[in-house]
Structures are given as structure tokens and as C-alpha cells.
């Protein structure tokens, strides 16, 4: 079970146990249950927003790292081309 599902299940279990241990009138109990569900729903929405934000930040970092690696690879390729040109010049001089 994933962590988020576990958290939600644990919260629901806690709410249920709380209601069983402190019984109320029918209407009061219904109101309490609905309030708890609303609160839990809000927490789930906030949690989802945080996760999406983290995922977006991670994607940006991965994209930026990929760009940096591509730039460095191009720089190394350019360096090899320069070395090849010098090697050809030296070969021409000594031929």
C-alpha cells in the first residue's frame, strides 16, 4: 500500500474509532462525519498539490541537468575536433 493510501486509511480508521468511542445523537453524528470527511478531503487536496509541486520541481531539475550534460558533451566534442585538427597539422608537418 502506498504511503498516501496508508495515511488516508489510517485517518479514516481514526475517525471511525473516535465516533464509536464517543457516540452522539444521529444528527450530531452525521454532522461530525460530514465535517471530518470535508476536512480529510481538504487535506488530500493539499497533499496532492504538494506532491504535484514536488514532481514539477523534480522535472525542472532533471530537464536542467539534461541540458547541462548536453552542453558539456558538445564542449567535449568540440575539444576532440580541435585535437584532431592539431594532430592532422602535426602529421602534415612531419610527413
N, C-alpha and C positions, 0 to 999 in steps of 0.2 A: 504494500500500500504506500502511495507517495506521501510525503510529509504534509502537503496541503490537505489531502483527504483525511489523513490521520488527525490533523488539527480540527477539521470540521466535525469529524465523527466524535472526537473527544469533547468538543464543545456541546454538541447535541446530547451526548450522554450525560454530561454535567447538568445541563438544563433539565433533562428528564428526571434525573435523580433528585435535583432540587425541588421539583414540583411534587414528587412522590413523598418527600420528607416534610414538606410544608404545604399540606393541602389547603385549598381555598374554595370559595363558592364557585360554582360553574362559570358565571360571567367573569369573575375576577381571574380565574384560572385561564380562561380563553384569552382575556386581555393580556395577561402575563406571557402566555405562549406566543401570541402575535407580536408583542413587543420584543421578546427575545429573538424571534425569527427575524424581525426587522433589523435588530442590532447585529445579529450574525450575518445577515445579508450585506449590511453596510461594511462590516469587517472583511468579508470575502471580496467585495468590490475594491476596497482599499488595498488588500493584499494582491489582487490581480493587477492593479495599477502599478504597484511597486515592482512586481515581477516583470511586467512589460517594460517598465523603465530600465530595470537592470539588464534585460535582454537587449534593449535598444542600445544602451551604453556599451555592452559587450560587442555587439555587432559593429558599432562605430570603431571600437578599438581594434577589432580583427581587420576591418577594412583598412584602417590607417596603417596597421602593421604590414599588411599585404602590399600596400603602396610603397612603404619604406623598403621592403625587401626587393620589390621590382626595381626601384631606383638604384639600390646597391648592386643588384645583378647587372643592370645596364652599365653602371660605372666600372664594374669588373670587366665586362665585355669590351668596353672602350679601352681599358688598360691593356687587355690582351691584344687588341688590334694595334695599339701603339708599339707593344713589344714585338709583334710580328713585323711591323714596318721597319723598326730598328734592326731586327735580325736580318731582314732582306737587304737593308742598306749595308750591313757588315758583310754579308755574304757576297754582295756585288763588289765591294771594295777588295776583298781577298780572293776574288775569282780571277 
